[in-house]
Amino acid sequence: MRGLRVAVVGGSIAGCAAARALHRAGAGEVVVLERATGRLQDRGVGLGIQKERYAELEAAGYLDAEMPWIDLARRPWVVRDGTRRAGRVIATLPFPYRSYSWGSLWQELRRRVPDAVDHRTSTAVTAVADGPDGAVLTLGNGREERFDLVVGADGHRSLVRAAMLPPGRSTASFSGYLAWRGTLATEQLPDPAEAFPEDSATTVAFPGGHMISYRIPGTPDGDGGARVNWVFYATPPTHLADALADPESTPSTSVAKELTDYQLDVVARHLPGYWQDVVHNTPEERRLLQPIHDVAAPSYARGRLVLLGDAAAIARPHTGSGALKALQDATVLGRAMAEAPSVPAGLAVYDAERAPVGRTILELGRAVGRAHVQRTPDWAAMDQPAFEAWWQANGGPGIGGRPLGRG
Ligand SMILES: Cc1cc2nc3c(=O)[nH]c(=O)nc-3n(C[C@H](O)[C@H](O)[C@H](O)COP(=O)(O)OP(=O)(O)OC[C@H]3O[C@@H](n4cnc5c(N)ncnc54)[C@H](O)[C@@H]3O)c2cc1C
């Protein structure tokens, strides 16, 4: 890596981690190109990191005990049947997770990017071309810059992935369903007496979807104290789903209004009263819609281009592993580039280790999506043993991510 000029396209979770990893691996110059202006901390909501995976990432230097987090222990699954305002518990599973707010995790990773890295915001990359004398990036201002290695950390609509693969292999496809996310301050929760213990990730199971909710820390310079994070999944009517099928487009205002009406209808029809209040008490500016897309690049490296994070493969949110996978990708990329005798050799090691993980998580996401959203069982008829058997057979054990292995 000595003397090499490296560009990282995208300065979110994968981009910050990759910049740090490649600087530590000895790259001569690392430049991060992020099109967003300023800070990204308001982009996401909450996320969980499984505790064994946390230990691996702490050892790799990406996470540490100083970062704000909340200790989660159990996952009660509830259904609405009128017996209890917060729902009747059908089963409870262990939930050994640390929860983070997306914003504070990003801030901490950004803080760990060494000063020597040239981190440019408001800098969009508009074209990527690989060639024998280097990879050339065209920037939004029309200028071109040449690099020895270009790292695509540019998310699910990755331009770097599009430059590596034919269109049919590089474009994300719509899963058919949506996630709605939101956060509210814990003081805005309905009556605490009705709530579940604070270490719970309560999941409301309903026909055609589910909603998970757990506490997350506030961001240090943002919203102060602990918040409650919720995300629920449901399949919208076909004409609304069709309007979201193109991952490059943003829903029009009329589609957005219909989607909101649909969301509120799902809440009214399926959530127990307590959880309806949780959604309704969430300020509108704290709710976001995330269409669920799939893509996994068959190969993570070609020529001077390499992918990681969502650009390489999307982990659907209910696999509990999007941010985790991005950090693991960066860890392996940094290690491979530091240890290999040449750049192509390092990229080959990285590709061989991480591309299969991306494909596995993609398949897990599809299986979980089918069972937990698109073809839901009769949850209300289940008891603890029946639920555990269903969980084992429907992707449950894979949720939370895979160990960070070697080779
Ligand atoms: C709307 C949305 C909300 C999400 N919310 C959550 C959440 O609440 N919890 C959770 O666990 N996960 C969430 N995720 C997923 C999670 O953010 C990712 O799995 C994880 O952050 C890894 O992402 P990444 O860094 O690979 O890509 P991203 O976080 O998508 O970052 C890609 C970055 O690249 C930049 N970029 C893209 N194209 C260009 C370009 N041409 N030039 C320059 N810069 C470019 C983007 O501005 C962005 O900052 C969300 C994803 C989306 C799309």
The ligand as an ORCA input file, in Angstrom:
! r2SCAN-3c Opt
* xyz 0 1
  C     -32.779      5.719      4.282
  C     -31.954      4.717      5.061
  C     -32.089      4.662      6.437
  C     -31.360      3.728      7.171
  N     -31.546      3.690      8.495
  C     -30.926      2.746      9.199
  C     -31.146      2.632     10.589
  O     -31.920      3.373     11.178
  N     -30.508      1.633     11.255
  C     -29.657      0.763     10.618
  O     -29.091     -0.126     11.262
  N     -29.413      0.872      9.316
  C     -30.018      1.827      8.591
  N     -29.784      1.895      7.269
  C     -28.766      0.983      6.666
  C     -27.360      1.368      7.143
  O     -27.223      2.762      7.125
  C     -26.280      0.740      6.290
  O     -26.467     -0.665      6.214
  C     -24.895      0.987      6.901
  O     -24.776      2.354      7.260
  C     -23.765      0.723      5.930
  O     -23.908      1.683      4.948
  P     -22.818      2.201      3.998
  O     -21.844      3.138      4.653
  O     -22.293      1.069      3.220
  O     -23.780      3.034      3.009
  P     -24.624      4.330      3.321
  O     -24.845      4.559      4.756
  O     -25.809      4.282      2.408
  O     -23.625      5.459      2.823
  C     -23.282      5.682      1.466
  C     -22.652      7.073      1.424
  O     -22.149      7.318      0.128
  C     -22.496      8.631     -0.263
  N     -22.553      8.615     -1.727
  C     -23.361      7.860     -2.508
  N     -23.103      8.089     -3.804
  C     -22.110      9.006     -3.841
  C     -21.417      9.637     -4.910
  N     -21.719      9.362     -6.191
  N     -20.447     10.532     -4.601
  C     -20.131     10.797     -3.299
  N     -20.771     10.245     -2.249
  C     -21.738      9.344     -2.517
  C     -23.854      8.866      0.379
  O     -24.144     10.241      0.514
  C     -23.666      8.174      1.711
  O     -23.159      9.020      2.707
  C     -30.466      2.830      6.514
  C     -30.314      2.917      5.131
  C     -31.049      3.827      4.401
  C     -30.866      3.897      2.886
*
